[in-house]
Amino acid sequence: MTRLLLPMAALALATGCWSAPHWPEAGPADRCAASSLASDQPYVVDVAMPDRTRTALAWVPPGPGPFDVVVNLHEFRAEPLRQAMYSGWQPFAQAHGVILVTPDGKSATWNAGPCCGRAQEQDIDDVAFLDALVARIDAVACTSGRVLATGIGNGGMMAERWACASDVPDAVVSVGGTLQLDACDGRRPIPYLHYHGGADSFIPADGSPGRVPTTLPEGRYLPVAHATAAWTARNGGGAATTTVDGALTCSRADGRAPTVSCVIAGGLDSWPGAVTSTVASADPLADATAGAWAWVTAAWDAAARPAPAPSAEGVPAAGDP
């Protein structure tokens, strides 16, 4: 994993030397027509926070809106452009009509609770930043109101914290970094999907000490099982069922929203389905971008369908699902 050195694109973004356009203050007159914002180059989005200006990159796809929004959070000591490309989300979003937003963490870290680094040490309010960032996108682009929070490692932890503390995210897909709060007290159920490598040494699945800093006792983390239990409780899920397909083992609990946790046999902390991290499985969820997005949108669509009307006998009429 490239965790210690920031690529030149990150340095250019931080110093203001990159020539990418800045996100406008207002959108076109008809924001939902084929957008004049569409570009295969990223915008730099400036977000004024009380103590500093934060930044993100945003790509707007071609064609008419509205567009769903994906907020993709980088790992510990990484940066937005690398995350967009490494995860495969940038080309996928452009091809599938999704606005992709990749924010920059404080000193390349996120305050995900007792983890990690400078953001946690300075008690940076990353929840407020991410809320304000989505509001900036909504104010200019033609958005659907549906937001996926996703990320890897420290970014996966932050995606979970954000979704627990805010009503902005409508689904979570986290990779290699789980909930580091005692509970997830969000007011509504949302689809939750987590991936973890069985051999991840950066943030081990069992919560044992790893290679990403935490202030929990003895350098431990809250394990994957804790996150799965917290999200199952929030989503009103029952007993989980387990499926095994090649290297991918997934535990699934249905409820008011689905909760799924997948373990990759022998896997390290890497993005499932990325060019450098293919998973030996035919399960669509083996791809944490295309497969996970299909799963999330199917869950959203299922939640939006009205319940079947009862027949005279109080059971669904013939032909109802």
WONOR-V322437 format. One record per pair of residues at least 12 apart in sequence whose C-alpha atoms are under 8 Angstrom apart, sorted by the first residue. I is the first residue (numbers start at 0). J is the second residue. D is the distance in whole Angstrom. If there is no record, write none. Layout:
i=I j=J d=D
i=I j=J d=D
This chain:
i=0 j=268 d=8
i=0 j=269 d=8
i=1 j=77 d=7
i=2 j=74 d=8
i=2 j=75 d=7
i=2 j=76 d=5
i=2 j=77 d=6
i=3 j=76 d=6
i=3 j=77 d=8
i=4 j=76 d=7
i=4 j=77 d=8
i=5 j=76 d=7
i=5 j=77 d=6
i=5 j=78 d=7
i=6 j=78 d=8
i=6 j=81 d=8
i=8 j=80 d=7
i=9 j=78 d=6
i=9 j=79 d=7
i=9 j=80 d=7
i=19 j=40 d=7
i=19 j=41 d=6
i=19 j=42 d=6
i=19 j=43 d=6
i=20 j=41 d=7
i=20 j=42 d=5
i=20 j=43 d=6
i=21 j=42 d=5
i=21 j=43 d=5
i=21 j=44 d=6
i=21 j=45 d=8
i=22 j=42 d=5
i=22 j=43 d=6
i=22 j=44 d=5
i=22 j=45 d=7
i=23 j=139 d=7
i=24 j=139 d=7
i=25 j=138 d=7
i=25 j=139 d=5
i=26 j=138 d=7
i=26 j=139 d=4
i=26 j=140 d=6
i=27 j=139 d=8
i=30 j=64 d=8
i=30 j=139 d=7
i=30 j=140 d=6
i=30 j=141 d=5
i=31 j=63 d=5
i=31 j=64 d=5
i=31 j=65 d=6
i=31 j=140 d=8
i=31 j=141 d=5
i=32 j=62 d=7
i=32 j=63 d=5
i=32 j=64 d=7
i=33 j=61 d=7
i=33 j=62 d=4
i=33 j=63 d=4
i=33 j=64 d=7
i=34 j=61 d=7
i=34 j=62 d=6
i=34 j=63 d=6
i=34 j=64 d=8
i=36 j=59 d=6
i=36 j=140 d=8
i=37 j=58 d=7
i=37 j=59 d=5
i=37 j=60 d=5
i=37 j=61 d=5
i=37 j=62 d=8
i=38 j=58 d=7
i=38 j=59 d=6
i=38 j=60 d=6
i=38 j=61 d=7
i=39 j=58 d=7
i=39 j=59 d=7
i=39 j=60 d=7
i=39 j=93 d=7
i=40 j=58 d=7
i=41 j=56 d=6
i=41 j=57 d=5
i=41 j=58 d=5
i=41 j=59 d=8
i=42 j=56 d=5
i=42 j=57 d=5
i=42 j=58 d=6
i=43 j=55 d=6
i=43 j=56 d=5
i=43 j=57 d=7
i=44 j=56 d=6
i=44 j=57 d=7
i=44 j=132 d=8
i=46 j=128 d=8
i=46 j=131 d=7
i=46 j=132 d=6
i=46 j=135 d=7
i=48 j=128 d=7
i=53 j=103 d=7
i=53 j=128 d=8
i=54 j=102 d=6
i=54 j=103 d=6
i=55 j=79 d=7
i=55 j=100 d=7
i=55 j=101 d=6
i=55 j=102 d=4
i=55 j=103 d=5
i=56 j=79 d=7
i=56 j=80 d=7
i=56 j=100 d=6
i=56 j=101 d=5
i=56 j=102 d=6
i=57 j=98 d=7
i=57 j=99 d=6
i=57 j=100 d=4
i=57 j=101 d=6
i=58 j=89 d=8
i=58 j=93 d=8
i=58 j=98 d=6
i=58 j=99 d=5
i=58 j=100 d=7
i=59 j=93 d=7
i=59 j=97 d=7
i=59 j=98 d=5
i=59 j=99 d=7
i=60 j=92 d=7
i=60 j=93 d=5
i=60 j=94 d=7
i=60 j=95 d=8
i=60 j=96 d=5
i=60 j=97 d=6
i=60 j=98 d=6
i=61 j=93 d=7
i=61 j=96 d=7
i=62 j=96 d=7
i=64 j=141 d=5
i=64 j=142 d=7
i=64 j=143 d=8
i=65 j=141 d=5
i=65 j=142 d=5
i=65 j=143 d=5
i=66 j=96 d=6
i=66 j=97 d=5
i=66 j=98 d=6
i=66 j=141 d=6
i=66 j=142 d=5
i=66 j=143 d=5
i=67 j=96 d=8
i=67 j=97 d=5
i=67 j=98 d=6
i=67 j=142 d=6
i=67 j=143 d=5
i=67 j=144 d=7
i=67 j=145 d=5
i=67 j=146 d=6
i=68 j=97 d=6
i=68 j=98 d=5
i=68 j=99 d=6
i=68 j=100 d=7
i=68 j=142 d=7
i=68 j=143 d=8
i=68 j=144 d=8
i=68 j=145 d=6
i=68 j=146 d=5
i=68 j=147 d=6
i=69 j=97 d=7
i=69 j=98 d=6
i=69 j=99 d=5
i=69 j=100 d=6
i=69 j=146 d=6
i=69 j=147 d=5
i=69 j=148 d=6
i=69 j=149 d=7
i=70 j=99 d=6
i=70 j=100 d=5
i=70 j=101 d=6
i=70 j=102 d=7
i=70 j=146 d=7
i=70 j=147 d=6
i=70 j=148 d=5
i=70 j=149 d=6
i=71 j=83 d=7
i=71 j=99 d=7
i=71 j=100 d=6
i=71 j=101 d=5
i=71 j=102 d=7
i=71 j=148 d=6
i=71 j=149 d=5
i=71 j=150 d=5
i=71 j=154 d=8
i=72 j=101 d=6
i=72 j=102 d=6
i=72 j=103 d=8
i=72 j=148 d=8
i=72 j=149 d=6
i=72 j=150 d=4
i=72 j=151 d=7
i=72 j=154 d=5
i=72 j=155 d=7
i=72 j=157 d=8
i=72 j=158 d=7
i=73 j=101 d=8
i=73 j=102 d=8
i=73 j=103 d=8
i=73 j=104 d=8
i=73 j=150 d=6
i=73 j=151 d=6
i=73 j=152 d=8
i=73 j=153 d=7
i=73 j=154 d=5
i=74 j=107 d=8
i=74 j=108 d=7
i=74 j=150 d=7
i=74 j=151 d=5
i=74 j=152 d=5
i=74 j=153 d=5
i=74 j=154 d=5
i=74 j=155 d=8
i=75 j=107 d=6
i=75 j=108 d=5
i=75 j=109 d=8
i=75 j=115 d=8
i=75 j=152 d=7
i=75 j=153 d=5
i=75 j=154 d=7
i=75 j=211 d=7
i=76 j=106 d=8
i=76 j=107 d=5
i=76 j=108 d=6
i=77 j=107 d=6
i=77 j=108 d=8
i=78 j=103 d=6
i=78 j=104 d=8
i=78 j=107 d=6
i=79 j=101 d=5
i=79 j=102 d=6
i=79 j=103 d=6
i=80 j=101 d=7
i=82 j=101 d=7
i=83 j=101 d=7
i=85 j=270 d=8
i=85 j=273 d=7
i=85 j=274 d=8
i=86 j=270 d=6
i=86 j=273 d=6
i=86 j=288 d=7
i=87 j=273 d=6
i=87 j=288 d=7
i=88 j=288 d=6
i=91 j=288 d=8
i=91 j=289 d=7
i=104 j=118 d=8
i=105 j=117 d=7
i=105 j=118 d=5
i=105 j=123 d=8
i=106 j=118 d=7
i=108 j=153 d=7
i=108 j=154 d=8
i=109 j=123 d=8
i=109 j=125 d=7
i=109 j=153 d=6
i=109 j=154 d=7
i=109 j=157 d=6
i=110 j=122 d=7
i=110 j=123 d=6
i=110 j=124 d=7
i=110 j=125 d=6
i=110 j=157 d=7
i=111 j=153 d=7
i=111 j=156 d=6
i=111 j=157 d=5
i=111 j=160 d=6
i=111 j=178 d=8
i=111 j=179 d=7
i=112 j=160 d=8
i=112 j=179 d=6
i=112 j=180 d=6
i=113 j=179 d=7
i=113 j=213 d=6
i=113 j=214 d=5
i=113 j=215 d=6
i=114 j=153 d=7
i=114 j=179 d=8
i=114 j=211 d=8
i=114 j=212 d=6
i=114 j=213 d=5
i=114 j=214 d=7
i=115 j=153 d=7
i=115 j=211 d=7
i=115 j=212 d=6
i=115 j=213 d=6
i=116 j=212 d=6
i=116 j=213 d=8
i=125 j=161 d=8
i=126 j=160 d=8
i=126 j=161 d=5
i=126 j=164 d=7
i=126 j=165 d=7
i=129 j=161 d=8
i=130 j=165 d=8
i=130 j=167 d=7
i=133 j=167 d=8
i=145 j=168 d=7
i=145 j=169 d=6
i=146 j=167 d=7
i=146 j=168 d=5
i=146 j=169 d=5
i=146 j=170 d=7
i=147 j=168 d=6
i=147 j=169 d=6
i=147 j=170 d=5
i=147 j=171 d=6
i=147 j=172 d=7
i=148 j=161 d=8
i=148 j=162 d=7
i=148 j=168 d=6
i=148 j=169 d=8
i=148 j=170 d=6
i=148 j=171 d=5
i=148 j=172 d=6
i=148 j=173 d=8
i=149 j=171 d=6
i=149 j=172 d=5
i=149 j=173 d=5
i=149 j=174 d=8
i=150 j=172 d=7
i=150 j=173 d=5
i=150 j=174 d=6
i=151 j=173 d=6
i=151 j=174 d=5
i=151 j=175 d=6
i=151 j=176 d=6
i=151 j=269 d=8
i=151 j=270 d=7
i=152 j=173 d=8
i=152 j=174 d=6
i=152 j=175 d=5
i=152 j=176 d=4
i=152 j=177 d=8
i=152 j=202 d=7
i=152 j=268 d=7
i=153 j=176 d=6
i=154 j=173 d=8
i=154 j=176 d=7
i=155 j=172 d=8
i=155 j=173 d=4
i=155 j=174 d=6
i=155 j=175 d=7
i=155 j=176 d=5
i=155 j=177 d=6
i=156 j=173 d=7
i=156 j=176 d=5
i=156 j=177 d=5
i=156 j=178 d=5
i=156 j=179 d=7
i=157 j=178 d=8
i=158 j=171 d=7
i=158 j=172 d=8
i=158 j=173 d=7
i=159 j=171 d=7
i=159 j=173 d=7
i=159 j=177 d=7
i=159 j=178 d=6
i=160 j=178 d=6
i=160 j=179 d=8
i=160 j=180 d=7
i=160 j=183 d=8
i=162 j=185 d=7
i=163 j=183 d=5
i=163 j=184 d=6
i=163 j=185 d=5
i=164 j=183 d=8
i=164 j=184 d=7
i=164 j=185 d=6
i=165 j=185 d=7
i=166 j=185 d=7
i=166 j=186 d=8
i=169 j=189 d=6
i=169 j=190 d=7
i=170 j=189 d=5
i=170 j=190 d=5
i=170 j=191 d=6
i=170 j=295 d=7
i=171 j=189 d=8
i=171 j=190 d=6
i=171 j=191 d=5
i=171 j=192 d=6
i=171 j=193 d=8
i=172 j=191 d=6
i=172 j=192 d=5
i=172 j=193 d=6
i=172 j=194 d=8
i=172 j=287 d=8
i=172 j=291 d=7
i=173 j=192 d=6
i=173 j=193 d=5
i=173 j=194 d=6
i=174 j=193 d=6
i=174 j=194 d=5
i=174 j=195 d=6
i=174 j=268 d=8
i=174 j=269 d=8
i=174 j=270 d=7
i=175 j=193 d=8
i=175 j=194 d=6
i=175 j=195 d=5
i=175 j=196 d=7
i=175 j=199 d=8
i=175 j=202 d=7
i=175 j=204 d=8
i=175 j=268 d=6
i=175 j=269 d=7
i=176 j=195 d=8
i=176 j=202 d=7
i=177 j=193 d=8
i=177 j=221 d=8
i=177 j=222 d=7
i=177 j=223 d=6
i=177 j=226 d=6
i=178 j=221 d=7
i=178 j=223 d=8
i=178 j=225 d=8
i=178 j=226 d=5
i=179 j=220 d=7
i=179 j=221 d=6
i=179 j=226 d=8
i=180 j=221 d=8
i=182 j=229 d=6
i=183 j=229 d=6
i=183 j=230 d=7
i=183 j=233 d=7
i=184 j=233 d=7
i=185 j=233 d=7
i=187 j=233 d=8
i=187 j=234 d=8
i=188 j=233 d=6
i=188 j=234 d=5
i=188 j=235 d=8
i=188 j=255 d=6
i=188 j=256 d=5
i=189 j=234 d=7
i=189 j=255 d=8
i=189 j=256 d=5
i=189 j=257 d=7
i=190 j=234 d=8
i=190 j=256 d=5
i=190 j=257 d=5
i=190 j=258 d=6
i=190 j=295 d=7
i=190 j=298 d=7
i=190 j=299 d=8
i=191 j=230 d=7
i=191 j=256 d=8
i=191 j=257 d=6
i=191 j=258 d=5
i=191 j=259 d=6
i=192 j=258 d=6
i=192 j=259 d=5
i=192 j=260 d=6
i=192 j=261 d=8
i=192 j=291 d=8
i=193 j=259 d=6
i=193 j=260 d=5
i=193 j=261 d=6
i=194 j=260 d=6
i=194 j=261 d=5
i=194 j=262 d=6
i=194 j=263 d=7
i=194 j=271 d=8
i=195 j=223 d=8
i=195 j=261 d=6
i=195 j=262 d=5
i=195 j=263 d=6
i=195 j=266 d=8
i=195 j=267 d=8
i=195 j=268 d=7
i=196 j=262 d=6
i=196 j=263 d=5
i=196 j=264 d=7
i=196 j=265 d=6
i=196 j=266 d=4
i=196 j=267 d=5
i=196 j=268 d=6
i=196 j=269 d=8
i=197 j=262 d=6
i=197 j=263 d=6
i=197 j=264 d=5
i=197 j=265 d=5
i=197 j=266 d=5
i=197 j=267 d=7
i=198 j=264 d=8
i=198 j=265 d=5
i=198 j=266 d=5
i=198 j=267 d=5
i=198 j=268 d=8
i=199 j=266 d=7
i=199 j=267 d=4
i=199 j=268 d=5
i=200 j=267 d=7
i=200 j=268 d=7
i=201 j=268 d=7
i=202 j=220 d=7
i=202 j=268 d=8
i=203 j=220 d=8
i=203 j=222 d=8
i=204 j=222 d=6
i=204 j=223 d=5
i=205 j=221 d=8
i=205 j=222 d=5
i=205 j=223 d=6
i=205 j=224 d=8
i=206 j=219 d=6
i=206 j=220 d=4
i=206 j=221 d=5
i=206 j=222 d=4
i=206 j=223 d=7
i=207 j=219 d=5
i=207 j=220 d=6
i=207 j=222 d=8
i=208 j=220 d=7
i=227 j=258 d=7
i=227 j=259 d=8
i=227 j=260 d=7
i=230 j=258 d=7
i=231 j=252 d=7
i=231 j=254 d=8
i=231 j=257 d=8
i=231 j=258 d=6
i=234 j=254 d=6
i=234 j=255 d=6
i=234 j=256 d=5
i=234 j=257 d=7
i=234 j=258 d=7
i=235 j=253 d=8
i=235 j=254 d=5
i=235 j=255 d=6
i=235 j=256 d=7
i=236 j=252 d=5
i=236 j=253 d=5
i=236 j=254 d=4
i=236 j=255 d=7
i=236 j=256 d=8
i=236 j=257 d=7
i=236 j=258 d=7
i=237 j=252 d=6
i=237 j=253 d=6
i=237 j=254 d=6
i=238 j=252 d=6
i=239 j=251 d=5
i=239 j=252 d=4
i=239 j=253 d=7
i=240 j=252 d=7
i=244 j=280 d=6
i=244 j=281 d=7
i=244 j=282 d=6
i=245 j=279 d=6
i=245 j=280 d=5
i=245 j=281 d=7
i=246 j=263 d=6
i=246 j=264 d=5
i=246 j=265 d=8
i=246 j=278 d=7
i=246 j=279 d=5
i=246 j=280 d=6
i=247 j=261 d=7
i=247 j=262 d=6
i=247 j=263 d=5
i=247 j=264 d=6
i=247 j=278 d=7
i=247 j=279 d=7
i=247 j=280 d=6
i=247 j=282 d=8
i=247 j=285 d=7
i=248 j=261 d=5
i=248 j=262 d=5
i=248 j=263 d=7
i=248 j=264 d=8
i=249 j=261 d=4
i=249 j=262 d=6
i=256 j=298 d=7
i=256 j=302 d=8
i=257 j=298 d=7
i=263 j=278 d=7
i=270 j=287 d=7
i=271 j=285 d=6
i=271 j=286 d=5
i=271 j=287 d=5
i=271 j=288 d=8
i=272 j=285 d=6
i=272 j=286 d=4
i=272 j=287 d=6
i=272 j=288 d=7
i=273 j=286 d=7
i=307 j=319 d=6
i=307 j=320 d=7
